[in-house]
Amino acid sequence: MGNIVWKILSVAAALGASVVARKITDGTWKFVSGKESPENPEDPEIDMKEAIAFAVLSGAVIGLARMLANRQATRVYTKATGQLPKTLAKKGEN
């Protein structure tokens, strides 16, 4: 049962992090560049420098948001069950 709860919690955290990360990325991009974020940075019509800068920004923001969301999900799970999820526990602890 615990494994199923952890999977649901971690998927929900990842989805929530993705939504938040996209909003942060779009807002940051508009603040820095003064333009809307590219809809598809892979489009050849988008300048290469712009596409690379957007990819770096979005990758960093998404990675950070997912890490923070997973850490919070782990805290919630650990508080509720008294132990780390099996996928995160060190060998011999569970």
PDB file with one MODEL, atoms N, CA, C and O in Angstrom:
MODEL        1
ATOM      1  N   MET A   1       0.819  -1.197   0.000  1.00  0.00           N
ATOM      2  CA  MET A   1       0.000   0.000   0.000  1.00  0.00           C
ATOM      3  C   MET A   1       0.862   1.260   0.000  1.00  0.00           C
ATOM      4  O   MET A   1       0.577   2.208  -0.731  1.00  0.00           O
ATOM      5  N   GLY A   2       1.908   1.270   0.813  1.00  0.00           N
ATOM      6  CA  GLY A   2       2.767   2.438   0.913  1.00  0.00           C
ATOM      7  C   GLY A   2       3.418   2.800  -0.404  1.00  0.00           C
ATOM      8  O   GLY A   2       3.579   3.979  -0.720  1.00  0.00           O
ATOM      9  N   ASN A   3       3.798   1.777  -1.183  1.00  0.00           N
ATOM     10  CA  ASN A   3       4.450   2.015  -2.458  1.00  0.00           C
ATOM     11  C   ASN A   3       3.496   2.709  -3.441  1.00  0.00           C
ATOM     12  O   ASN A   3       3.913   3.587  -4.197  1.00  0.00           O
ATOM     13  N   ILE A   4       2.249   2.324  -3.429  1.00  0.00           N
ATOM     14  CA  ILE A   4       1.258   2.937  -4.318  1.00  0.00           C
ATOM     15  C   ILE A   4       1.028   4.395  -3.908  1.00  0.00           C
ATOM     16  O   ILE A   4       0.948   5.278  -4.762  1.00  0.00           O
ATOM     17  N   VAL A   5       0.925   4.638  -2.618  1.00  0.00           N
ATOM     18  CA  VAL A   5       0.730   6.003  -2.129  1.00  0.00           C
ATOM     19  C   VAL A   5       1.920   6.869  -2.537  1.00  0.00           C
ATOM     20  O   VAL A   5       1.742   8.005  -2.977  1.00  0.00           O
ATOM     21  N   TRP A   6       3.134   6.334  -2.391  1.00  0.00           N
ATOM     22  CA  TRP A   6       4.323   7.099  -2.760  1.00  0.00           C
ATOM     23  C   TRP A   6       4.332   7.409  -4.251  1.00  0.00           C
ATOM     24  O   TRP A   6       4.667   8.527  -4.644  1.00  0.00           O
ATOM     25  N   LYS A   7       3.970   6.440  -5.086  1.00  0.00           N
ATOM     26  CA  LYS A   7       3.951   6.671  -6.531  1.00  0.00           C
ATOM     27  C   LYS A   7       2.956   7.776  -6.893  1.00  0.00           C
ATOM     28  O   LYS A   7       3.263   8.652  -7.701  1.00  0.00           O
ATOM     29  N   ILE A   8       1.780   7.730  -6.299  1.00  0.00           N
ATOM     30  CA  ILE A   8       0.764   8.746  -6.575  1.00  0.00           C
ATOM     31  C   ILE A   8       1.252  10.117  -6.102  1.00  0.00           C
ATOM     32  O   ILE A   8       1.116  11.111  -6.815  1.00  0.00           O
ATOM     33  N   LEU A   9       1.820  10.160  -4.899  1.00  0.00           N
ATOM     34  CA  LEU A   9       2.315  11.416  -4.343  1.00  0.00           C
ATOM     35  C   LEU A   9       3.450  11.986  -5.178  1.00  0.00           C
ATOM     36  O   LEU A   9       3.496  13.194  -5.415  1.00  0.00           O
ATOM     37  N   SER A  10       4.368  11.137  -5.629  1.00  0.00           N
ATOM     38  CA  SER A  10       5.504  11.636  -6.411  1.00  0.00           C
ATOM     39  C   SER A  10       5.076  12.095  -7.805  1.00  0.00           C
ATOM     40  O   SER A  10       5.623  13.066  -8.327  1.00  0.00           O
ATOM     41  N   VAL A  11       4.113  11.414  -8.410  1.00  0.00           N
ATOM     42  CA  VAL A  11       3.597  11.842  -9.718  1.00  0.00           C
ATOM     43  C   VAL A  11       2.862  13.173  -9.587  1.00  0.00           C
ATOM     44  O   VAL A  11       3.029  14.065 -10.419  1.00  0.00           O
ATOM     45  N   ALA A  12       2.052  13.302  -8.542  1.00  0.00           N
ATOM     46  CA  ALA A  12       1.334  14.560  -8.315  1.00  0.00           C
ATOM     47  C   ALA A  12       2.326  15.705  -8.087  1.00  0.00           C
ATOM     48  O   ALA A  12       2.126  16.811  -8.588  1.00  0.00           O
ATOM     49  N   ALA A  13       3.388  15.437  -7.334  1.00  0.00           N
ATOM     50  CA  ALA A  13       4.409  16.469  -7.089  1.00  0.00           C
ATOM     51  C   ALA A  13       5.086  16.877  -8.393  1.00  0.00           C
ATOM     52  O   ALA A  13       5.310  18.063  -8.633  1.00  0.00           O
ATOM     53  N   ALA A  14       5.408  15.904  -9.230  1.00  0.00           N
ATOM     54  CA  ALA A  14       6.071  16.202 -10.509  1.00  0.00           C
ATOM     55  C   ALA A  14       5.163  17.014 -11.432  1.00  0.00           C
ATOM     56  O   ALA A  14       5.621  17.952 -12.086  1.00  0.00           O
ATOM     57  N   LEU A  15       3.890  16.660 -11.488  1.00  0.00           N
ATOM     58  CA  LEU A  15       2.948  17.402 -12.326  1.00  0.00           C
ATOM     59  C   LEU A  15       2.768  18.832 -11.825  1.00  0.00           C
ATOM     60  O   LEU A  15       2.770  19.780 -12.610  1.00  0.00           O
ATOM     61  N   GLY A  16       2.614  18.977 -10.516  1.00  0.00           N
ATOM     62  CA  GLY A  16       2.488  20.310  -9.942  1.00  0.00           C
ATOM     63  C   GLY A  16       3.732  21.142 -10.186  1.00  0.00           C
ATOM     64  O   GLY A  16       3.645  22.330 -10.498  1.00  0.00           O
ATOM     65  N   ALA A  17       4.899  20.510 -10.041  1.00  0.00           N
ATOM     66  CA  ALA A  17       6.166  21.217 -10.270  1.00  0.00           C
ATOM     67  C   ALA A  17       6.276  21.675 -11.720  1.00  0.00           C
ATOM     68  O   ALA A  17       6.785  22.762 -11.991  1.00  0.00           O
ATOM     69  N   SER A  18       5.806  20.859 -12.644  1.00  0.00           N
ATOM     70  CA  SER A  18       5.871  21.216 -14.062  1.00  0.00           C
ATOM     71  C   SER A  18       5.022  22.446 -14.367  1.00  0.00           C
ATOM     72  O   SER A  18       5.444  23.325 -15.117  1.00  0.00           O
ATOM     73  N   VAL A  19       3.831  22.505 -13.788  1.00  0.00           N
ATOM     74  CA  VAL A  19       2.947  23.653 -14.008  1.00  0.00           C
ATOM     75  C   VAL A  19       3.579  24.921 -13.436  1.00  0.00           C
ATOM     76  O   VAL A  19       3.613  25.961 -14.093  1.00  0.00           O
ATOM     77  N   VAL A  20       4.075  24.821 -12.212  1.00  0.00           N
ATOM     78  CA  VAL A  20       4.704  25.981 -11.566  1.00  0.00           C
ATOM     79  C   VAL A  20       5.953  26.407 -12.337  1.00  0.00           C
ATOM     80  O   VAL A  20       6.182  27.597 -12.556  1.00  0.00           O
ATOM     81  N   ALA A  21       6.755  25.425 -12.744  1.00  0.00           N
ATOM     82  CA  ALA A  21       7.996  25.731 -13.468  1.00  0.00           C
ATOM     83  C   ALA A  21       7.705  26.450 -14.779  1.00  0.00           C
ATOM     84  O   ALA A  21       8.430  27.373 -15.152  1.00  0.00           O
ATOM     85  N   ARG A  22       6.665  26.042 -15.475  1.00  0.00           N
ATOM     86  CA  ARG A  22       6.330  26.686 -16.749  1.00  0.00           C
ATOM     87  C   ARG A  22       5.946  28.149 -16.530  1.00  0.00           C
ATOM     88  O   ARG A  22       6.354  29.028 -17.290  1.00  0.00           O
ATOM     89  N   LYS A  23       5.158  28.400 -15.483  1.00  0.00           N
ATOM     90  CA  LYS A  23       4.757  29.777 -15.185  1.00  0.00           C
ATOM     91  C   LYS A  23       5.972  30.623 -14.802  1.00  0.00           C
ATOM     92  O   LYS A  23       6.095  31.769 -15.233  1.00  0.00           O
ATOM     93  N   ILE A  24       6.862  30.059 -13.997  1.00  0.00           N
ATOM     94  CA  ILE A  24       8.076  30.786 -13.599  1.00  0.00           C
ATOM     95  C   ILE A  24       8.960  31.040 -14.812  1.00  0.00           C
ATOM     96  O   ILE A  24       9.494  32.137 -14.973  1.00  0.00           O
ATOM     97  N   THR A  25       9.116  30.039 -15.657  1.00  0.00           N
ATOM     98  CA  THR A  25       9.945  30.181 -16.854  1.00  0.00           C
ATOM     99  C   THR A  25       9.388  31.263 -17.778  1.00  0.00           C
ATOM    100  O   THR A  25      10.127  32.124 -18.256  1.00  0.00           O
ATOM    101  N   ASP A  26       8.086  31.211 -18.022  1.00  0.00           N
ATOM    102  CA  ASP A  26       7.472  32.214 -18.899  1.00  0.00           C
ATOM    103  C   ASP A  26       7.624  33.623 -18.327  1.00  0.00           C
ATOM    104  O   ASP A  26       7.968  34.559 -19.049  1.00  0.00           O
ATOM    105  N   GLY A  27       7.368  33.766 -17.037  1.00  0.00           N
ATOM    106  CA  GLY A  27       7.486  35.079 -16.404  1.00  0.00           C
ATOM    107  C   GLY A  27       8.913  35.600 -16.410  1.00  0.00           C
ATOM    108  O   GLY A  27       9.156  36.773 -16.690  1.00  0.00           O
ATOM    109  N   THR A  28       9.858  34.714 -16.099  1.00  0.00           N
ATOM    110  CA  THR A  28      11.267  35.108 -16.094  1.00  0.00           C
ATOM    111  C   THR A  28      11.725  35.486 -17.490  1.00  0.00           C
ATOM    112  O   THR A  28      12.429  36.481 -17.668  1.00  0.00           O
ATOM    113  N   TRP A  29      11.331  34.699 -18.477  1.00  0.00           N
ATOM    114  CA  TRP A  29      11.719  34.975 -19.860  1.00  0.00           C
ATOM    115  C   TRP A  29      11.200  36.338 -20.311  1.00  0.00           C
ATOM    116  O   TRP A  29      11.920  37.119 -20.933  1.00  0.00           O
ATOM    117  N   LYS A  30       9.934  36.607 -19.985  1.00  0.00           N
ATOM    118  CA  LYS A  30       9.354  37.888 -20.378  1.00  0.00           C
ATOM    119  C   LYS A  30      10.056  39.040 -19.669  1.00  0.00           C
ATOM    120  O   LYS A  30      10.293  40.084 -20.276  1.00  0.00           O
ATOM    121  N   PHE A  31      10.391  38.864 -18.385  1.00  0.00           N
ATOM    122  CA  PHE A  31      11.079  39.905 -17.622  1.00  0.00           C
ATOM    123  C   PHE A  31      12.463  40.190 -18.195  1.00  0.00           C
ATOM    124  O   PHE A  31      12.865  41.345 -18.332  1.00  0.00           O
ATOM    125  N   VAL A  32      13.186  39.122 -18.526  1.00  0.00           N
ATOM    126  CA  VAL A  32      14.569  39.272 -19.001  1.00  0.00           C
ATOM    127  C   VAL A  32      14.628  39.743 -20.449  1.00  0.00           C
ATOM    128  O   VAL A  32      15.401  40.642 -20.780  1.00  0.00           O
ATOM    129  N   SER A  33      13.811  39.137 -21.318  1.00  0.00           N
ATOM    130  CA  SER A  33      13.919  39.429 -22.752  1.00  0.00           C
ATOM    131  C   SER A  33      12.923  40.480 -23.231  1.00  0.00           C
ATOM    132  O   SER A  33      13.131  41.110 -24.268  1.00  0.00           O
ATOM    133  N   GLY A  34      11.850  40.668 -22.482  1.00  0.00           N
ATOM    134  CA  GLY A  34      10.815  41.593 -22.914  1.00  0.00           C
ATOM    135  C   GLY A  34       9.866  40.987 -23.935  1.00  0.00           C
ATOM    136  O   GLY A  34       8.962  41.664 -24.427  1.00  0.00           O
ATOM    137  N   LYS A  35      10.070  39.704 -24.258  1.00  0.00           N
ATOM    138  CA  LYS A  35       9.229  39.015 -25.250  1.00  0.00           C
ATOM    139  C   LYS A  35       8.553  37.819 -24.599  1.00  0.00           C
ATOM    140  O   LYS A  35       8.964  37.345 -23.540  1.00  0.00           O
ATOM    141  N   GLU A  36       7.496  37.341 -25.267  1.00  0.00           N
ATOM    142  CA  GLU A  36       6.865  36.105 -24.819  1.00  0.00           C
ATOM    143  C   GLU A  36       7.843  34.949 -25.021  1.00  0.00           C
ATOM    144  O   GLU A  36       8.685  34.990 -25.918  1.00  0.00           O
ATOM    145  N   SER A  37       7.728  33.929 -24.189  1.00  0.00           N
ATOM    146  CA  SER A  37       8.628  32.783 -24.350  1.00  0.00           C
ATOM    147  C   SER A  37       8.295  32.056 -25.650  1.00  0.00           C
ATOM    148  O   SER A  37       7.139  32.033 -26.072  1.00  0.00           O
ATOM    149  N   PRO A  38       9.307  31.460 -26.288  1.00  0.00           N
ATOM    150  CA  PRO A  38       9.050  30.761 -27.546  1.00  0.00           C
ATOM    151  C   PRO A  38       8.122  29.567 -27.328  1.00  0.00           C
ATOM    152  O   PRO A  38       8.301  28.801 -26.381  1.00  0.00           O
ATOM    153  N   GLU A  39       7.140  29.412 -28.202  1.00  0.00           N
ATOM    154  CA  GLU A  39       6.226  28.276 -28.074  1.00  0.00           C
ATOM    155  C   GLU A  39       6.950  26.972 -28.365  1.00  0.00           C
ATOM    156  O   GLU A  39       6.714  25.960 -27.704  1.00  0.00           O
ATOM    157  N   ASN A  40       7.828  26.999 -29.349  1.00  0.00           N
ATOM    158  CA  ASN A  40       8.584  25.795 -29.708  1.00  0.00           C
ATOM    159  C   ASN A  40      10.014  26.215 -30.035  1.00  0.00           C
ATOM    160  O   ASN A  40      10.291  26.628 -31.161  1.00  0.00           O
ATOM    161  N   PRO A  41      10.935  26.114 -29.058  1.00  0.00           N
ATOM    162  CA  PRO A  41      12.312  26.534 -29.308  1.00  0.00           C
ATOM    163  C   PRO A  41      13.008  25.729 -30.404  1.00  0.00           C
ATOM    164  O   PRO A  41      14.054  26.146 -30.902  1.00  0.00           O
ATOM    165  N   GLU A  42      12.443  24.580 -30.786  1.00  0.00           N
ATOM    166  CA  GLU A  42      13.040  23.761 -31.844  1.00  0.00           C
ATOM    167  C   GLU A  42      12.717  24.282 -33.241  1.00  0.00           C
ATOM    168  O   GLU A  42      13.287  23.820 -34.230  1.00  0.00           O
ATOM    169  N   ASP A  43      11.809  25.237 -33.316  1.00  0.00           N
ATOM    170  CA  ASP A  43      11.418  25.830 -34.598  1.00  0.00           C
ATOM    171  C   ASP A  43      12.622  26.541 -35.207  1.00  0.00           C
ATOM    172  O   ASP A  43      13.232  27.384 -34.550  1.00  0.00           O
ATOM    173  N   PRO A  44      12.975  26.216 -36.458  1.00  0.00           N
ATOM    174  CA  PRO A  44      14.127  26.861 -37.104  1.00  0.00           C
ATOM    175  C   PRO A  44      13.977  28.374 -37.255  1.00  0.00           C
ATOM    176  O   PRO A  44      14.969  29.073 -37.461  1.00  0.00           O
ATOM    177  N   GLU A  45      12.750  28.888 -37.154  1.00  0.00           N
ATOM    178  CA  GLU A  45      12.524  30.327 -37.250  1.00  0.00           C
ATOM    179  C   GLU A  45      13.000  31.067 -35.998  1.00  0.00           C
ATOM    180  O   GLU A  45      13.222  32.278 -36.037  1.00  0.00           O
ATOM    181  N   ILE A  46      13.155  30.346 -34.897  1.00  0.00           N
ATOM    182  CA  ILE A  46      13.631  30.948 -33.643  1.00  0.00           C
ATOM    183  C   ILE A  46      15.154  31.065 -33.725  1.00  0.00           C
ATOM    184  O   ILE A  46      15.838  30.120 -34.118  1.00  0.00           O
ATOM    185  N   ASP A  47      15.673  32.227 -33.354  1.00  0.00           N
ATOM    186  CA  ASP A  47      17.114  32.446 -33.351  1.00  0.00           C
ATOM    187  C   ASP A  47      17.800  31.405 -32.452  1.00  0.00           C
ATOM    188  O   ASP A  47      17.300  31.089 -31.372  1.00  0.00           O
ATOM    189  N   MET A  48      18.935  30.881 -32.897  1.00  0.00           N
ATOM    190  CA  MET A  48      19.639  29.823 -32.166  1.00  0.00           C
ATOM    191  C   MET A  48      20.020  30.263 -30.752  1.00  0.00           C
ATOM    192  O   MET A  48      19.877  29.487 -29.807  1.00  0.00           O
ATOM    193  N   LYS A  49      20.501  31.488 -30.597  1.00  0.00           N
ATOM    194  CA  LYS A  49      20.888  31.983 -29.265  1.00  0.00           C
ATOM    195  C   LYS A  49      19.674  32.033 -28.341  1.00  0.00           C
ATOM    196  O   LYS A  49      19.757  31.674 -27.166  1.00  0.00           O
ATOM    197  N   GLU A  50      18.555  32.479 -28.885  1.00  0.00           N
ATOM    198  CA  GLU A  50      17.320  32.550 -28.102  1.00  0.00           C
ATOM    199  C   GLU A  50      16.862  31.158 -27.689  1.00  0.00           C
ATOM    200  O   GLU A  50      16.454  30.949 -26.547  1.00  0.00           O
ATOM    201  N   ALA A  51      16.929  30.205 -28.617  1.00  0.00           N
ATOM    202  CA  ALA A  51      16.509  28.834 -28.323  1.00  0.00           C
ATOM    203  C   ALA A  51      17.391  28.208 -27.249  1.00  0.00           C
ATOM    204  O   ALA A  51      16.892  27.532 -26.349  1.00  0.00           O
ATOM    205  N   ILE A  52      18.706  28.432 -27.342  1.00  0.00           N
ATOM    206  CA  ILE A  52      19.634  27.875 -26.348  1.00  0.00           C
ATOM    207  C   ILE A  52      19.395  28.516 -24.986  1.00  0.00           C
ATOM    208  O   ILE A  52      19.341  27.819 -23.973  1.00  0.00           O
ATOM    209  N   ALA A  53      19.253  29.832 -24.956  1.00  0.00           N
ATOM    210  CA  ALA A  53      19.015  30.525 -23.681  1.00  0.00           C
ATOM    211  C   ALA A  53      17.720  30.049 -23.034  1.00  0.00           C
ATOM    212  O   ALA A  53      17.670  29.835 -21.823  1.00  0.00           O
ATOM    213  N   PHE A  54      16.675  29.883 -23.838  1.00  0.00           N
ATOM    214  CA  PHE A  54      15.407  29.413 -23.295  1.00  0.00           C
ATOM    215  C   PHE A  54      15.528  27.977 -22.778  1.00  0.00           C
ATOM    216  O   PHE A  54      14.975  27.648 -21.729  1.00  0.00           O
ATOM    217  N   ALA A  55      16.237  27.134 -23.500  1.00  0.00           N
ATOM    218  CA  ALA A  55      16.421  25.746 -23.062  1.00  0.00           C
ATOM    219  C   ALA A  55      17.180  25.681 -21.743  1.00  0.00           C
ATOM    220  O   ALA A  55      16.825  24.902 -20.859  1.00  0.00           O
ATOM    221  N   VAL A  56      18.213  26.488 -21.609  1.00  0.00           N
ATOM    222  CA  VAL A  56      18.987  26.508 -20.363  1.00  0.00           C
ATOM    223  C   VAL A  56      18.119  27.000 -19.207  1.00  0.00           C
ATOM    224  O   VAL A  56      18.106  26.392 -18.136  1.00  0.00           O
ATOM    225  N   LEU A  57      17.400  28.093 -19.420  1.00  0.00           N
ATOM    226  CA  LEU A  57      16.532  28.634 -18.380  1.00  0.00           C
ATOM    227  C   LEU A  57      15.464  27.627 -17.979  1.00  0.00           C
ATOM    228  O   LEU A  57      15.292  27.333 -16.796  1.00  0.00           O
ATOM    229  N   SER A  58      14.751  27.101 -18.961  1.00  0.00           N
ATOM    230  CA  SER A  58      13.651  26.190 -18.640  1.00  0.00           C
ATOM    231  C   SER A  58      14.162  24.904 -17.999  1.00  0.00           C
ATOM    232  O   SER A  58      13.520  24.378 -17.090  1.00  0.00           O
ATOM    233  N   GLY A  59      15.293  24.392 -18.447  1.00  0.00           N
ATOM    234  CA  GLY A  59      15.858  23.189 -17.844  1.00  0.00           C
ATOM    235  C   GLY A  59      16.226  23.394 -16.388  1.00  0.00           C
ATOM    236  O   GLY A  59      15.956  22.539 -15.544  1.00  0.00           O
ATOM    237  N   ALA A  60      16.840  24.526 -16.097  1.00  0.00           N
ATOM    238  CA  ALA A  60      17.230  24.821 -14.716  1.00  0.00           C
ATOM    239  C   ALA A  60      16.004  25.003 -13.820  1.00  0.00           C
ATOM    240  O   ALA A  60      15.959  24.479 -12.707  1.00  0.00           O
ATOM    241  N   VAL A  61      15.020  25.741 -14.306  1.00  0.00           N
ATOM    242  CA  VAL A  61      13.823  25.986 -13.498  1.00  0.00           C
ATOM    243  C   VAL A  61      13.045  24.694 -13.281  1.00  0.00           C
ATOM    244  O   VAL A  61      12.591  24.430 -12.167  1.00  0.00           O
ATOM    245  N   ILE A  62      12.884  23.894 -14.313  1.00  0.00           N
ATOM    246  CA  ILE A  62      12.151  22.633 -14.182  1.00  0.00           C
ATOM    247  C   ILE A  62      12.880  21.684 -13.236  1.00  0.00           C
ATOM    248  O   ILE A  62      12.252  21.060 -12.381  1.00  0.00           O
ATOM    249  N   GLY A  63      14.188  21.570 -13.380  1.00  0.00           N
ATOM    250  CA  GLY A  63      14.962  20.706 -12.491  1.00  0.00           C
ATOM    251  C   GLY A  63      14.843  21.130 -11.040  1.00  0.00           C
ATOM    252  O   GLY A  63      14.657  20.291 -10.159  1.00  0.00           O
ATOM    253  N   LEU A  64      14.950  22.415 -10.787  1.00  0.00           N
ATOM    254  CA  LEU A  64      14.842  22.931  -9.423  1.00  0.00           C
ATOM    255  C   LEU A  64      13.436  22.711  -8.864  1.00  0.00           C
ATOM    256  O   LEU A  64      13.288  22.277  -7.721  1.00  0.00           O
ATOM    257  N   ALA A  65      12.416  23.004  -9.648  1.00  0.00           N
ATOM    258  CA  ALA A  65      11.034  22.833  -9.187  1.00  0.00           C
ATOM    259  C   ALA A  65      10.730  21.376  -8.869  1.00  0.00           C
ATOM    260  O   ALA A  65      10.090  21.088  -7.857  1.00  0.00           O
ATOM    261  N   ARG A  66      11.173  20.461  -9.709  1.00  0.00           N
ATOM    262  CA  ARG A  66      10.929  19.031  -9.461  1.00  0.00           C
ATOM    263  C   ARG A  66      11.654  18.546  -8.222  1.00  0.00           C
ATOM    264  O   ARG A  66      11.102  17.774  -7.438  1.00  0.00           O
ATOM    265  N   MET A  67      12.909  19.002  -8.036  1.00  0.00           N
ATOM    266  CA  MET A  67      13.650  18.601  -6.855  1.00  0.00           C
ATOM    267  C   MET A  67      12.958  19.091  -5.588  1.00  0.00           C
ATOM    268  O   MET A  67      12.810  18.332  -4.630  1.00  0.00           O
ATOM    269  N   LEU A  68      12.534  20.358  -5.576  1.00  0.00           N
ATOM    270  CA  LEU A  68      11.863  20.899  -4.400  1.00  0.00           C
ATOM    271  C   LEU A  68      10.532  20.188  -4.142  1.00  0.00           C
ATOM    272  O   LEU A  68      10.197  19.903  -2.993  1.00  0.00           O
ATOM    273  N   ALA A  69       9.779  19.904  -5.193  1.00  0.00           N
ATOM    274  CA  ALA A  69       8.501  19.209  -5.045  1.00  0.00           C
ATOM    275  C   ALA A  69       8.702  17.792  -4.526  1.00  0.00           C
ATOM    276  O   ALA A  69       7.949  17.333  -3.668  1.00  0.00           O
ATOM    277  N   ASN A  70       9.716  17.095  -5.044  1.00  0.00           N
ATOM    278  CA  ASN A  70       9.981  15.731  -4.566  1.00  0.00           C
ATOM    279  C   ASN A  70      10.442  15.720  -3.120  1.00  0.00           C
ATOM    280  O   ASN A  70      10.075  14.826  -2.357  1.00  0.00           O
ATOM    281  N   ARG A  71      11.244  16.709  -2.734  1.00  0.00           N
ATOM    282  CA  ARG A  71      11.673  16.797  -1.331  1.00  0.00           C
ATOM    283  C   ARG A  71      10.472  17.014  -0.416  1.00  0.00           C
ATOM    284  O   ARG A  71      10.380  16.408   0.652  1.00  0.00           O
ATOM    285  N   GLN A  72       9.554  17.879  -0.837  1.00  0.00           N
ATOM    286  CA  GLN A  72       8.369  18.128  -0.021  1.00  0.00           C
ATOM    287  C   GLN A  72       7.476  16.890   0.030  1.00  0.00           C
ATOM    288  O   GLN A  72       6.941  16.558   1.088  1.00  0.00           O
ATOM    289  N   ALA A  73       7.311  16.212  -1.091  1.00  0.00           N
ATOM    290  CA  ALA A  73       6.515  14.984  -1.116  1.00  0.00           C
ATOM    291  C   ALA A  73       7.136  13.931  -0.196  1.00  0.00           C
ATOM    292  O   ALA A  73       6.418  13.204   0.490  1.00  0.00           O
ATOM    293  N   THR A  74       8.455  13.851  -0.182  1.00  0.00           N
ATOM    294  CA  THR A  74       9.135  12.906   0.702  1.00  0.00           C
ATOM    295  C   THR A  74       8.875  13.256   2.160  1.00  0.00           C
ATOM    296  O   THR A  74       8.636  12.370   2.981  1.00  0.00           O
ATOM    297  N   ARG A  75       8.920  14.539   2.485  1.00  0.00           N
ATOM    298  CA  ARG A  75       8.629  14.960   3.866  1.00  0.00           C
ATOM    299  C   ARG A  75       7.208  14.565   4.275  1.00  0.00           C
ATOM    300  O   ARG A  75       6.989  14.042   5.368  1.00  0.00           O
ATOM    301  N   VAL A  76       6.250  14.822   3.388  1.00  0.00           N
ATOM    302  CA  VAL A  76       4.851  14.486   3.683  1.00  0.00           C
ATOM    303  C   VAL A  76       4.704  12.976   3.882  1.00  0.00           C
ATOM    304  O   VAL A  76       4.083  12.533   4.848  1.00  0.00           O
ATOM    305  N   TYR A  77       5.269  12.197   2.979  1.00  0.00           N
ATOM    306  CA  TYR A  77       5.173  10.739   3.068  1.00  0.00           C
ATOM    307  C   TYR A  77       5.832  10.234   4.356  1.00  0.00           C
ATOM    308  O   TYR A  77       5.265   9.396   5.057  1.00  0.00           O
ATOM    309  N   THR A  78       7.013  10.739   4.660  1.00  0.00           N
ATOM    310  CA  THR A  78       7.744  10.294   5.844  1.00  0.00           C
ATOM    311  C   THR A  78       6.991  10.653   7.113  1.00  0.00           C
ATOM    312  O   THR A  78       6.946   9.861   8.054  1.00  0.00           O
ATOM    313  N   LYS A  79       6.400  11.838   7.147  1.00  0.00           N
ATOM    314  CA  LYS A  79       5.626  12.244   8.319  1.00  0.00           C
ATOM    315  C   LYS A  79       4.399  11.351   8.495  1.00  0.00           C
ATOM    316  O   LYS A  79       4.032  11.010   9.619  1.00  0.00           O
ATOM    317  N   ALA A  80       3.770  10.975   7.388  1.00  0.00           N
ATOM    318  CA  ALA A  80       2.560  10.156   7.447  1.00  0.00           C
ATOM    319  C   ALA A  80       2.855   8.696   7.788  1.00  0.00           C
ATOM    320  O   ALA A  80       2.070   8.053   8.486  1.00  0.00           O
ATOM    321  N   THR A  81       3.980   8.170   7.300  1.00  0.00           N
ATOM    322  CA  THR A  81       4.254   6.739   7.487  1.00  0.00           C
ATOM    323  C   THR A  81       5.346   6.452   8.512  1.00  0.00           C
ATOM    324  O   THR A  81       5.459   5.328   9.002  1.00  0.00           O
ATOM    325  N   GLY A  82       6.140   7.450   8.832  1.00  0.00           N
ATOM    326  CA  GLY A  82       7.230   7.238   9.780  1.00  0.00           C
ATOM    327  C   GLY A  82       8.492   6.684   9.154  1.00  0.00           C
ATOM    328  O   GLY A  82       9.450   6.372   9.861  1.00  0.00           O
ATOM    329  N   GLN A  83       8.505   6.557   7.845  1.00  0.00           N
ATOM    330  CA  GLN A  83       9.695   6.046   7.161  1.00  0.00           C
ATOM    331  C   GLN A  83       9.801   6.626   5.760  1.00  0.00           C
ATOM    332  O   GLN A  83       8.820   7.099   5.187  1.00  0.00           O
ATOM    333  N   LEU A  84      11.010   6.578   5.225  1.00  0.00           N
ATOM    334  CA  LEU A  84      11.220   7.026   3.852  1.00  0.00           C
ATOM    335  C   LEU A  84      10.549   6.073   2.877  1.00  0.00           C
ATOM    336  O   LEU A  84      10.364   4.897   3.191  1.00  0.00           O
ATOM    337  N   PRO A  85      10.182   6.562   1.696  1.00  0.00           N
ATOM    338  CA  PRO A  85       9.697   5.641   0.659  1.00  0.00           C
ATOM    339  C   PRO A  85      10.791   4.610   0.343  1.00  0.00           C
ATOM    340  O   PRO A  85      11.980   4.918   0.431  1.00  0.00           O
ATOM    341  N   LYS A  86      10.396   3.419  -0.016  1.00  0.00           N
ATOM    342  CA  LYS A  86      11.365   2.345  -0.282  1.00  0.00           C
ATOM    343  C   LYS A  86      12.367   2.733  -1.358  1.00  0.00           C
ATOM    344  O   LYS A  86      13.531   2.337  -1.294  1.00  0.00           O
ATOM    345  N   THR A  87      11.929   3.500  -2.338  1.00  0.00           N
ATOM    346  CA  THR A  87      12.840   3.875  -3.423  1.00  0.00           C
ATOM    347  C   THR A  87      13.921   4.850  -2.970  1.00  0.00           C
ATOM    348  O   THR A  87      14.933   5.003  -3.653  1.00  0.00           O
ATOM    349  N   LEU A  88      13.725   5.510  -1.830  1.00  0.00           N
ATOM    350  CA  LEU A  88      14.699   6.480  -1.333  1.00  0.00           C
ATOM    351  C   LEU A  88      15.480   5.982  -0.116  1.00  0.00           C
ATOM    352  O   LEU A  88      16.511   6.551   0.240  1.00  0.00           O
ATOM    353  N   ALA A  89      14.988   4.926   0.514  1.00  0.00           N
ATOM    354  CA  ALA A  89      15.639   4.415   1.724  1.00  0.00           C
ATOM    355  C   ALA A  89      16.983   3.778   1.356  1.00  0.00           C
ATOM    356  O   ALA A  89      17.133   3.160   0.301  1.00  0.00           O
ATOM    357  N   LYS A  90      17.957   3.949   2.264  1.00  0.00           N
ATOM    358  CA  LYS A  90      19.248   3.310   2.060  1.00  0.00           C
ATOM    359  C   LYS A  90      19.085   1.814   2.266  1.00  0.00           C
ATOM    360  O   LYS A  90      18.203   1.367   3.000  1.00  0.00           O
ATOM    361  N   LYS A  91      19.940   1.052   1.615  1.00  0.00           N
ATOM    362  CA  LYS A  91      19.866  -0.401   1.743  1.00  0.00           C
ATOM    363  C   LYS A  91      19.979  -0.796   3.212  1.00  0.00           C
ATOM    364  O   LYS A  91      20.825  -0.282   3.944  1.00  0.00           O
ATOM    365  N   GLY A  92      19.118  -1.710   3.628  1.00  0.00           N
ATOM    366  CA  GLY A  92      19.151  -2.198   4.990  1.00  0.00           C
ATOM    367  C   GLY A  92      18.264  -1.430   5.942  1.00  0.00           C
ATOM    368  O   GLY A  92      18.065  -1.873   7.073  1.00  0.00           O
ATOM    369  N   GLU A  93      17.714  -0.278   5.528  1.00  0.00           N
ATOM    370  CA  GLU A  93      16.851   0.507   6.409  1.00  0.00           C
ATOM    371  C   GLU A  93      15.410   0.038   6.365  1.00  0.00           C
ATOM    372  O   GLU A  93      14.710   0.126   7.374  1.00  0.00           O
ATOM    373  N   ASN A  94      14.946  -0.456   5.230  1.00  0.00           N
ATOM    374  CA  ASN A  94      13.551  -0.937   5.109  1.00  0.00           C
ATOM    375  C   ASN A  94      13.531  -2.416   4.957  1.00  0.00           C
ATOM    376  O   ASN A  94      12.459  -3.010   4.841  1.00  0.00           O
TER     377      ASN A  94
ENDMDL
END
